[in-house]
Amino acid sequence: GIKTVAVMTNDAAATGMQTVLISLYLPSSTPELVFNELFMKGFLDGFVEGCRQVGCVYFSGETPQLKGKIIEGKLDIAGALFGLVPAGKKPIDGMELGAGDTIVFIESSGPHDNGFTTLRQLAGKLPDGYRTKLSDGRQYFDAINAPTILYTKLVQDLMEANVNVTNLEPVSGHGWQKLMRNKKPLRYVIENMLEVPSVFEFVEKEMNMSKKDMISVFNYGVGLAVFVKTEEDGERVVEIAKKCGLKAVVAGNVEASEKREVVVKPLDVVLSGEEFTL
C-alpha cells in the first residue's frame, strides 16, 4: 500500500493546527496501473501539491489489486476526508442559515470538477478538438483543466476573523442550483455577479446553451458561495478573500419563501427547487 505521508503548509506546521486529514484508496486490476511514473506524476504529485497548499495531512492509503473485480486495465480513485473544528469554533453546517442573510460569491478558475460530460462532447465537435484556441489565447484543453481553486485558507481566515458564516456551498455539480442545497424553504436572490470566465462564454456559444442551462450545469465563474448574517459581514468576506488572492462580490441575499428557488436577476433566470432533488 501507500506509505503514510504527512503534508502540511509551513504555517500549519508552525502552529500545530491540522484541520483536514485525508486518506486515499486506489484499487486496480493490476498494481502497475498505479505504480508507474505517468500516474505518479500526473495524479499523485498534484494530489500532494494540493495538500501542501491547504495544510492538509495525507496520512494513509491503500492500493489493493482487485483482479477480476475491476475491469482489466482500469483503476478506481476514492478517499476519505476528516475535518477537525478548531477549539472554540462552531461547525458551519447550514443550521443557522435564514432569511436576511447575505450571499457572497468567490471566484472559480474555470469548470473545476463539474460539467465534463458536456465539455468532452464539445471537444468532439471542434475542428481542432482540445487544441482549439480561445479568445484569451489558451487552448481549450488548458482552459477546462485549470487547477481547481482550494478555499481552505479562506474558510480558516473567516473563522479566525470571527465572521458570522451561516453556510458554505461549493458550486460544483448542478451549478448554481447548489445555492439552494439547504432544505429550508428560502429564496436566494442574486443581484451581482463576478466576471464570467471566457471558457464558459465559449462553451455557451459553441453548444448553443441557454443561460439557465449554463448555470444549472457549470459554476459559471463561482466556485464557492459564502452566506453571512449581515451585508457588513459580506463586505468583510470580500476583503478577506482579496487578501487570499481571490476575487469576490456581495452577490445578493436570502429571502423568506414558501419554496426553494434561486432568482438570478442579471440573467433573468429562475431555478426552481422542484427541479433540484439533491
VEXDREN-2710 file (C-alpha; in Angstrom, 1 decimal):
% VEXDREN-2710
k/r/px/py/pz
1/GLY/0.0/0.0/0.0
2/ILE/0.9/3.7/0.0
3/LYS/3.1/4.7/2.8
4/THR/1.9/7.3/5.3
5/VAL/2.8/10.8/4.4
6/ALA/2.3/13.9/6.5
7/VAL/2.0/17.0/4.3
8/MET/1.1/20.5/5.6
9/THR/2.0/24.1/5.0
10/ASN/4.7/25.8/6.9
11/ASP/2.1/27.9/8.8
12/ALA/0.1/24.8/9.8
13/ALA/3.3/23.1/10.9
14/ALA/4.4/26.1/13.0
15/THR/1.1/26.4/14.8
16/GLY/0.4/22.7/15.1
17/MET/-3.0/23.3/13.6
18/GLN/-4.2/20.3/11.5
19/THR/-7.7/21.0/10.3
20/VAL/-8.0/18.4/7.5
21/LEU/-6.9/14.8/7.2
22/ILE/-7.2/12.8/4.0
23/SER/-6.6/9.1/3.0
24/LEU/-6.6/7.5/-0.4
25/TYR/-7.9/4.2/-1.7
26/LEU/-6.6/3.2/-5.1
27/PRO/-7.7/-0.3/-6.1
28/SER/-6.7/-1.5/-9.6
29/SER/-6.9/-4.6/-11.8
30/THR/-3.0/-4.7/-11.7
31/PRO/-0.7/-2.7/-9.5
32/GLU/1.3/-1.5/-12.5
33/LEU/-1.5/0.9/-13.2
34/VAL/-0.8/2.8/-10.0
35/PHE/2.9/2.2/-9.6
36/ASN/4.2/3.9/-12.8
37/GLU/5.8/7.2/-13.5
38/LEU/2.9/8.6/-15.6
39/PHE/0.3/8.1/-12.8
40/MET/2.6/9.1/-10.0
41/LYS/3.5/12.4/-11.7
42/GLY/0.1/13.0/-13.3
43/PHE/-2.1/12.3/-10.2
44/LEU/-0.1/11.8/-7.0
45/ASP/2.2/14.8/-7.5
46/GLY/-0.8/17.1/-8.0
47/PHE/-2.6/15.5/-5.0
48/VAL/0.3/16.1/-2.7
49/GLU/0.7/19.7/-4.0
50/GLY/-3.0/20.3/-3.1
51/CYS/-2.3/19.1/0.4
52/ARG/0.6/21.4/0.7
53/GLN/-1.5/24.4/-0.5
54/VAL/-4.1/24.0/2.2
55/GLY/-2.2/22.4/5.0
56/CYS/-3.9/19.1/4.7
57/VAL/-2.4/16.0/6.2
58/TYR/-2.2/13.0/3.9
59/PHE/-2.0/10.3/6.5
60/SER/-2.8/6.9/5.0
61/GLY/-3.7/4.9/1.9
62/GLU/-4.2/1.5/0.3
63/THR/-3.5/0.1/-3.2
64/PRO/-5.2/-3.3/-3.4
65/GLN/-5.0/-5.4/-6.5
66/LEU/-8.6/-6.5/-7.4
67/LYS/-8.1/-8.6/-10.4
68/GLY/-11.4/-10.0/-11.6
69/LYS/-13.3/-7.3/-9.7
70/ILE/-12.2/-4.3/-11.7
71/ILE/-12.2/-4.1/-15.5
72/GLU/-8.8/-5.1/-16.9
73/GLY/-6.6/-2.0/-17.4
74/LYS/-8.7/0.2/-15.1
75/LEU/-8.3/1.6/-11.6
76/ASP/-10.5/3.4/-9.1
77/ILE/-9.8/6.6/-7.1
78/ALA/-11.5/7.0/-3.8
79/GLY/-10.7/8.7/-0.5
80/ALA/-12.0/10.0/2.8
81/LEU/-11.7/13.4/4.5
82/PHE/-11.7/14.1/8.2
83/GLY/-12.2/17.7/9.3
84/LEU/-11.3/19.0/12.8
85/VAL/-13.2/22.0/14.1
86/PRO/-10.8/24.4/15.9
87/ALA/-11.3/24.8/19.6
88/GLY/-13.9/27.4/20.5
89/LYS/-15.4/27.5/16.9
90/LYS/-18.7/26.2/15.8
91/PRO/-19.0/23.9/12.7
92/ILE/-20.5/25.7/9.7
93/ASP/-23.4/23.3/8.9
94/GLY/-26.2/25.5/7.5
95/MET/-28.3/25.2/10.6
96/GLU/-28.2/29.0/11.1
97/LEU/-28.9/29.9/7.5
98/GLY/-32.1/32.1/7.2
99/ALA/-33.9/34.9/5.6
100/GLY/-32.0/38.2/5.7
101/ASP/-28.6/36.5/5.2
102/THR/-26.1/38.0/2.7
103/ILE/-24.6/35.9/-0.1
104/VAL/-21.0/36.3/-1.2
105/PHE/-19.6/34.8/-4.4
106/ILE/-16.0/33.7/-4.5
107/GLU/-14.4/33.2/-8.0
108/SER/-13.6/29.9/-9.7
109/SER/-10.7/29.3/-12.0
110/GLY/-12.9/27.6/-14.6
111/PRO/-15.0/24.4/-14.7
112/HIS/-13.3/23.0/-11.6
113/ASP/-14.7/19.5/-11.3
114/ASN/-18.1/19.5/-13.0
115/GLY/-19.7/19.6/-16.4
116/PHE/-17.1/17.5/-18.1
117/THR/-19.6/15.3/-20.0
118/THR/-20.7/18.4/-21.9
119/LEU/-17.1/19.7/-22.2
120/ARG/-16.0/16.4/-23.7
121/GLN/-18.9/16.4/-26.1
122/LEU/-17.9/19.9/-27.3
123/ALA/-14.3/18.8/-27.8
124/GLY/-15.5/16.1/-30.2
125/LYS/-17.3/18.7/-32.3
126/LEU/-14.5/21.3/-32.6
127/PRO/-12.2/21.1/-35.7
128/ASP/-9.1/21.3/-33.6
129/GLY/-10.6/19.4/-30.6
130/TYR/-8.9/20.1/-27.3
131/ARG/-6.3/22.2/-29.0
132/THR/-8.8/24.9/-30.1
133/LYS/-7.7/28.4/-29.2
134/LEU/-10.0/30.6/-27.0
135/SER/-10.2/34.3/-27.1
136/ASP/-7.8/34.6/-24.2
137/GLY/-5.1/32.7/-26.1
138/ARG/-5.3/29.5/-24.1
139/GLN/-6.1/26.1/-25.7
140/TYR/-9.5/24.6/-24.8
141/PHE/-7.7/21.7/-23.0
142/ASP/-5.8/24.1/-20.7
143/ALA/-8.9/26.2/-20.0
144/ILE/-11.1/23.3/-18.9
145/ASN/-8.3/21.8/-16.8
146/ALA/-7.2/24.9/-15.0
147/PRO/-6.3/23.9/-11.4
148/THR/-9.3/24.0/-9.1
149/ILE/-9.1/26.8/-6.5
150/LEU/-8.9/25.4/-3.0
151/TYR/-10.8/27.5/-0.5
152/THR/-9.5/26.0/2.8
153/LYS/-7.3/29.0/3.8
154/LEU/-10.2/31.4/3.0
155/VAL/-12.5/29.5/5.3
156/GLN/-9.9/29.3/8.0
157/ASP/-9.3/33.0/7.8
158/LEU/-13.0/33.7/8.0
159/MET/-13.3/31.6/11.2
160/GLU/-10.2/33.3/12.6
161/ALA/-11.7/36.7/12.0
162/ASN/-15.0/35.6/13.7
163/VAL/-17.1/36.4/10.6
164/ASN/-20.6/35.0/11.3
165/VAL/-20.7/32.5/8.5
166/THR/-24.1/30.7/8.4
167/ASN/-23.4/28.4/5.5
168/LEU/-20.9/27.4/2.8
169/GLU/-21.8/25.9/-0.6
170/PRO/-19.2/24.7/-3.1
171/VAL/-20.7/25.4/-6.5
172/SER/-19.8/22.1/-8.2
173/GLY/-22.2/19.5/-9.8
174/HIS/-25.6/21.0/-10.6
175/GLY/-24.1/24.5/-10.9
176/TRP/-25.9/27.4/-9.1
177/GLN/-28.7/25.0/-8.1
178/LYS/-26.3/24.2/-5.2
179/LEU/-27.1/27.6/-3.7
180/MET/-30.4/26.1/-2.5
181/ARG/-29.0/22.8/-1.3
182/ASN/-30.2/23.6/2.2
183/LYS/-33.7/22.0/2.7
184/LYS/-35.2/25.2/4.2
185/PRO/-37.8/26.9/2.0
186/LEU/-35.8/30.0/1.1
187/ARG/-35.3/32.2/-2.0
188/TYR/-31.8/33.1/-3.0
189/VAL/-31.8/36.5/-4.9
190/ILE/-28.7/37.3/-6.9
191/GLU/-28.2/40.9/-7.8
192/ASN/-24.5/41.0/-8.7
193/MET/-22.2/38.6/-10.5
194/LEU/-18.5/38.0/-10.9
195/GLU/-16.9/38.2/-14.4
196/VAL/-17.7/35.1/-16.4
197/PRO/-14.5/33.2/-17.5
198/SER/-14.0/33.1/-21.2
199/VAL/-14.2/29.3/-21.3
200/PHE/-17.8/29.4/-20.2
201/GLU/-18.7/32.0/-22.8
202/PHE/-17.0/29.8/-25.5
203/VAL/-18.9/26.7/-24.3
204/GLU/-22.2/28.6/-24.2
205/LYS/-21.8/29.9/-27.8
206/GLU/-20.5/26.6/-29.3
207/MET/-23.1/24.4/-27.6
208/ASN/-25.9/26.9/-28.1
209/MET/-26.8/26.6/-24.4
210/SER/-29.2/28.9/-22.6
211/LYS/-28.2/30.9/-19.5
212/LYS/-30.4/28.7/-17.4
213/ASP/-28.7/25.6/-18.7
214/MET/-25.2/27.1/-18.2
215/ILE/-25.8/27.9/-14.5
216/SER/-27.6/24.6/-14.0
217/VAL/-24.5/22.6/-15.2
218/PHE/-21.5/24.8/-14.6
219/ASN/-20.2/27.0/-11.8
220/TYR/-20.2/29.9/-14.4
221/GLY/-17.3/31.6/-12.5
222/VAL/-18.5/31.0/-8.9
223/GLY/-16.5/28.3/-7.0
224/LEU/-17.9/29.0/-3.5
225/ALA/-20.9/30.7/-2.0
226/VAL/-20.4/32.1/1.4
227/PHE/-23.5/33.0/3.5
228/VAL/-23.3/35.5/6.3
229/LYS/-25.7/37.3/8.7
230/THR/-25.2/40.9/7.5
231/GLU/-24.1/42.9/4.5
232/GLU/-21.3/44.3/6.7
233/ASP/-20.1/40.7/7.2
234/GLY/-20.4/40.2/3.4
235/GLU/-18.0/43.1/2.8
236/ARG/-15.6/41.6/5.3
237/VAL/-15.7/38.3/3.3
238/VAL/-14.8/40.2/0.1
239/GLU/-11.8/41.9/1.8
240/ILE/-10.5/38.7/3.4
241/ALA/-10.9/36.9/0.0
242/LYS/-8.9/39.7/-1.6
243/LYS/-6.1/39.1/0.9
244/CYS/-6.2/35.4/-0.1
245/GLY/-5.7/36.5/-3.8
246/LEU/-9.4/35.7/-4.7
247/LYS/-12.0/37.9/-6.4
248/ALA/-15.3/38.1/-4.6
249/VAL/-18.5/40.1/-4.7
250/VAL/-21.5/40.6/-2.4
251/ALA/-23.9/38.9/-4.7
252/GLY/-27.3/39.1/-3.1
253/ASN/-29.5/38.0/-0.2
254/VAL/-31.7/35.3/1.2
255/GLU/-35.4/35.8/1.5
256/ALA/-38.3/34.0/3.2
257/SER/-40.3/31.9/0.7
258/GLU/-42.8/29.1/0.5
259/LYS/-40.4/27.0/-1.6
260/ARG/-36.7/26.8/-2.5
261/GLU/-35.6/28.9/-5.6
262/VAL/-32.7/30.8/-7.0
263/VAL/-33.5/34.1/-8.7
264/VAL/-30.7/35.4/-10.8
265/LYS/-31.7/38.9/-11.8
266/PRO/-28.7/39.8/-14.1
267/LEU/-29.5/36.8/-16.3
268/ASP/-33.3/36.9/-15.9
269/VAL/-33.3/33.2/-14.8
270/VAL/-35.2/31.4/-12.0
271/LEU/-34.0/28.0/-10.8
272/SER/-36.8/26.0/-9.0
273/GLY/-36.2/23.7/-6.1
274/GLU/-38.8/21.3/-7.6
275/GLU/-36.2/20.6/-10.4
276/PHE/-33.4/20.1/-7.9
277/THR/-33.8/17.0/-5.8
278/LEU/-30.3/16.5/-4.4
END
